Amino acid sequence: MFKPDEIPLFYVIMAIFLVVVLSSFVFYALINMIDIGYVLIKRKPLYRYLVPPYKKLSVSQQQLLQSEFRFYQRLSEKEKRVFHHRLAFFIKSKQFVGRDSLDLTDEMIVMISATAVMLTFGFRDYSLRMIKRIIIYPSAYYSETNDAHHKGEFNPRLQALVLSWEHFVEGYSVSNDNLNLGIHEFAHAIHFNSLKNRDASSTIFADTFKELSIVLAEETELRQRLLNSGYIRNYAYTNAFEFVAVIIETFIETPREFRAQFPRVYAKTKQMLNFNFEGY
């Protein structure tokens, strides 16, 4: 046996290393438990944003957002830096493909990506791993999925989101008609993503929608008022996925009217997205 003052330095270093590793593991497990508990109780993530340094956008990309993207215009300077970081990450992490001889432009890539970043801005995990490729057509296109022409779709099997650029632009040209192709299709991707992953934001989205579904199933008067109002367009009642996409379109485009007419549905939609930003 070694005497205390004869223990080789190697063993001392190894002991310290093991203590540090074990302590880190215990600390991580503790933080994870606290985070899970917070999500289950508060229905929002314990934290959202990474610390700097942030990725940056080009001057022209920032100018495009400032002139064309209303949500971005309302953000604080700190929030804009986070938006830049997330947008740069999203653009780099996805493959953008132009079809039918469409020449992809930076404007197309930035505006489409900004839509995804906006909808996930309240999320901690904003990567939307269910999307690998974003395919852009000049206008409506033929889809073999159901042998019909489409303006857009999300294909979870192929991990592809497909958009008609003409109709994407049309969605933003009128900001209060509750019709926005980009928001609609990305909402589908977020919904599918929440069913496949159990990170904090996916859990909040999926569990809160379950709560909303129960409310609408149990409260006949609210459900009937929603159906009769004409405010939520009829396409929402096709299935659960279309309902989610349409109420998110409605939430983003006309939040004040939504809150005034259906405050409980509005509150659940806001909670699903953790959307605590100016105007909402």
CORVENHU-V390745 format. One line per field, one symbol per residue. ss: DSSP state (h for helix, s for strand, l for the rest). psi: psi as a letter, one per 30 degrees, with the letter a starting at -180 (. if undefined). burial: I if it has 9 or more other C-alpha atoms within 8 Angstrom, else O. Layout:
# CORVENHU-V390745
ss=???
psi=???
burial=???
This chain:
# CORVENHU-V390745
ss=lllhhhllhhhhhhhhhhhhhhhhhhhhhhhhhhhhhhhhhhllllllllllllllllhhhhhhhhhhlhhhhlllhhhhhhhhhhhhhhhhhlsssslllllllhhhhhhhhhhhhhhlllllllllllllssssslllsssllllssslssssllllssssshhhhhhhhhlllllllhhhhhhhhhhhhhhhhlllhhhhhhhhhhhhhhhhhhhlhhhhhhhhhhllllhhhhhlhhhhhhhhhhhhhhlhhhhhhhlhhhhhhhhhhhlllllll
psi=kkleggkkeeeeeeeeeeeeeeeeeeeeeeeeeeeeeeeeefhlkeleklllkllllleeeeeeeeffjeeefflleeeeeeeeeeeeeeefflkkkklhgkjkleeeeeeeeeeeeefgfflejgfiffjekjkkleaklkkfeghlklfllkjeefhkkkkkeefeeeefejggggjjeeeeeeeeeeeeeffflhleeeeeeeeeeeeeeeeeefjeeeeeeeefefejlfffgeleeeeeeefeeeeeeieeeeeeeieeeeeeeeeefhiilkf.
burial=OOOOOOIOOOOIOOOOOOOOOOOOOOOOOOOOOOIIOIIOOOIIIOOOOOOOOIIOIOOOIIOIIIOOIIOIIOIOOOOIIIIIIIIIIIIOOIIIIIIOOIOOOOOIIIIIIIIIIOIIIIIIOIOIOIIIIIIIIIIIIOIOOOOOOIIIIIOIOOIIIIIIIIIIOIIOOOOOOIIIIIIIIIIIIIIIIIIOOIOIIIIIIIOIIOOIOOOIOOOOOOIOOIIOOOOIOOOIOOOOOIIIIIIIIIIOIIIOOIIOOIIOIIIIIIIIIIIOOOOO
